[in-house]
């Protein structure tokens, strides 16, 4: 009798998609217990109704437990999935607004850079508390993290917990599908090797029936205006560095020195899919506030559908859980400690590499070296993340400043003195959320 626990189940669309996927495996359709945890009673109620609808329509034999307290449902769990957010828009908006005041134009702000680092500082203590509860109540469970900033959170948990932990992101399989469409190859026939760090992983091999697809992809990107415009930042990175990166142009525009350091560059490269709208301050914040207002309406529309699709999606979680509970082995790209897996990235950083899931847990696969043209940016970002995590774990505010001082976009715009002033302002705004830092 298997038990799965979703912490942050109020992310309703994501939760119901993952649970729908779980029931596509015959071995998980009988006698399954699903635990749902959220701090928002209304969202938790909607999540439970969503799962109940999936179970009823599918005719599955499963039990659902819902609680505002994770300790009430964690005991005996086989897998724990985490999709939390520490603080609402009113809290994390300053991760974007303060850097923007100083000239650092952030797009999404949930992964790295000053915004991603401060999100990590607020979230790491809660992730470690979750790990401690899982260790006590479900010591045999695997922990699957979907929360950003992925690499920093996983690095902190993997340092402090002995649980089998990996982080999951849909950018690898999502980008692979996009590239297959661009070069006219069926997705299921695409053969690739992808490695790096989360949101900065690179396709080291991209083939179809033994044929290298990179020449065809380069031609498509360089000559097809529609393809080029669809992912302008990523396509520029590809044409310059020779390897294709996993995460979207919106995210990647803020991870480097090249695209967001002046209004002219923003207008040239970041007008499509990168949340830049001239004259509208902090555009992404308005988008998230809109989502907050719409979730009930969207949920109501879903509940009103007489029949919902129960077909499996493209997320990794369900086949990983199936493999861990004795089903078919499953290979996926996950976030794990770098124990010599990627030889030219820092030892101990969090890398995103192929991983084999089985009843033994997670077995990451050795990759070797990244191509030199993509190593400089990737290695720097991994090092910055390691500094930020160490600062978070030790309460060392100076190390946080040093991490942000080495962030590519920040350094392209500001002097060291300006960066220190910005970081101090961000700490002041987050003071009540970061009691571990003595300022």
Secondary structure as UniProt FT lines:
FT   STRAND          3..7
FT   TURN            8..10
FT   HELIX           12..22
FT   TURN            23..24
FT   HELIX           26..28
FT   STRAND          32..37
FT   HELIX           41..58
FT   STRAND          62..67
FT   HELIX           71..74
FT   TURN            75..76
FT   STRAND          79..82
FT   HELIX           89..102
FT   HELIX           113..137
FT   TURN            139..140
FT   STRAND          142..145
FT   HELIX           150..160
FT   STRAND          164..167
FT   HELIX           171..183
FT   HELIX           187..189
FT   STRAND          190..197
FT   TURN            198..199
FT   STRAND          200..208
FT   TURN            209..210
FT   STRAND          211..212
FT   HELIX           214..223
FT   HELIX           225..230
FT   HELIX           232..241
FT   HELIX           249..252
FT   TURN            253..254
FT   HELIX           263..269
FT   TURN            278..279
FT   TURN            281..282
FT   HELIX           283..304
FT   HELIX           317..324
FT   TURN            325..326
FT   STRAND          330..337
FT   TURN            343..344
FT   TURN            347..348
FT   STRAND          350..358
FT   TURN            359..360
FT   STRAND          361..364
FT   HELIX           372..394
FT   HELIX           397..405
FT   HELIX           408..413
FT   HELIX           416..429
FT   HELIX           431..433
FT   TURN            435..436
//
